[in-house]
């Protein structure tokens, strides 16, 4: 299941039933947090219910593990508000470590 961050909690439970009741393994891929550093509902449910979790490592420009993403506006400025989901526009997202996420957002998520 790709883009699993967009699942609902009920859908995650349905996947768990597939694993438990039908003995069919289910693998999910997706982001943990949005561009504001907040958990997606589907990701939160997966973190709570998953039997096993393996992270695919993404690297920040500094070489550290990237655990956050920022979203840039068409003019190149970092977006610090808006809808959690934006359809399309994958090129507007940049993976960063937490330190560089905080720098890019002006630490906006701590005060919001």
Secondary structure, 3 states (H helix, E strand, C coil): CCCHHHCCHHHHHHHHHHHHHHCCCCCCCCCCECCCCCECHHHHHHHHHCCCCCCCCEECCCCCEECEEEEECCCCCECCCCCCCCCCCHHHEEEECHHHHHHHHCCHHHHC
